[in-house]
Amino acid sequence: MAEVVEPVELNDLWQQFKEMHASQGLEAANDFYDQHVWPSLLLRWRAQDHGPRCNLSLHTLGTSPEALILAATALRSEQIYIFYTDESEKYLDRVEAELGKRVWAYNVSKDDPTTIYQRFQDVLQRYPHADIAVDITSGTKPMVTGLGAAAFSAMTFGYKLRVFYVNGEFDPAARRPRAGSEALIQINDPLGAFGDLEYQTAKALYNAQEYTLAAREFIRIADRTGDVRRFSPYAKLSEAYAAWLSNRFESAAHAFEGLFSELDKPGFQTHPLREQLPVLKQQHDGVLLLTKLVDAYDDPAKRVATLSDAALVLWLLASLELMQSRFAEAGNFTAAGLLCYRSLEVTSQHRLATYRFDSLAANYPALPVPQDVLQDAYTAAWQKVASKKQAASPRPLPPQGQPVPLFESYLLLGALEDPLVKALVHRQNDLMGLAELRNQSLWIHGYKPISEKAYRKLASLLSPLHEALLQLEGRSERCPASAVPLP
């Protein structure tokens, strides 16, 4: 390792330079600087550890070659590229001599950064995977701002770039940085400093309905930037939607409540989500309504009463439709098809619950029709859709106290002459076939996937049923307008 010049020696040389500058003038002082101060400064600088090496470094060269030499020495790059002007070309030999290695030089305009962009692009195309350091200490303002802007822009496309400059304490009397105060400074990406690039990543995850991943990204940005007021509400909203669309309704309600509490705090009054509070509060009320389903599941009387609630069922159907479309857009037609099946099932369970009938544990005495009359009507409903061979066999009602399967639930609604079944005229054969398809799927009893064609057929059954349900309930909207996540 080279001998390190002690700071006191460099300080003495610096003081001599300043005294000479004051007494003998600039020219004599600069000669002293070049012959004594600069060699001592460079020797000391070379002995210091300035951080990790890089594969390649890019530098702008103005009329102060010392700054470039210090930067290139500190970066210890294997290859050095210099953007010089007609005025600074004369310093290239000195730079190469003091660095002790060959440099690659490109002539650029001192006033128009366009040539910088072109040369910079040439280097990136030649070394797309290199770890590149960019030094913007020396050069005109158009040169350094042009190269810095090009570097930060290229970072957004995944290039491995770091931007540096050599800083020093400027001495007004000497009109140059104080010798020994120099330090290599890395400039953080301005977009990264404000979290804007990461925000775009988080927003893309949110828009793709990857709410769990979006929440994690928003939390990470808030922690890294310290800008909790900007990013934390988006994290809480993403958490609420993630819980809602994974059927964790109580967790979703708590996440909404956490969001409302945060938006009420001082400093959050101008957050964009405050403008959406009316919709968000309706969504909170909707998922809170759905928690009743979980609470009522083990109590037959409460279960039937809950399933007869049209507002609750419409929220549940809207939630299932969101999940279904999410899977369909991702090409997972088996999952989307099974959610369609579940929507068909919920619709029939709701209508039967309006007769105080429990689809999960058949209770025929609750119905307004004697069981023998109901059996005859049930058989007649079956014969309308069955083949001649099938119709010849008796079709008993599902056993008392047992769950009622999907197809049988619609036969039962037909036996009760429920208006909803009119929406399935000429489609009950489809319903019977699709119920079998569900049973054969990999996620239930079999090994077959649900094809896109079968999924579309299932989905086509839902639309007329839901329209009929809305008419029965005296509503005009297929689902609550607020039952859709904010874009």
Helices and strands as residue ranges (DSSP letters): H 7-24, H 26-32, I 33-37, H 38-46, E 56-60, H 65-75, E 79-84, G 89-91, H 92-99, E 104-107, H 114-126, E 132-135, H 141-155, E 161-167, E 170-171, E 176-177, E 183-187, H 190-194, H 196-207, H 211-225, H 228-244, H 249-263, G 272-276, H 277-296, H 300-307, H 310-329, H 333-353, G 364-366, H 371-385, H 388-391, H 406-415, G 419-424, H 428-440, H 452-473
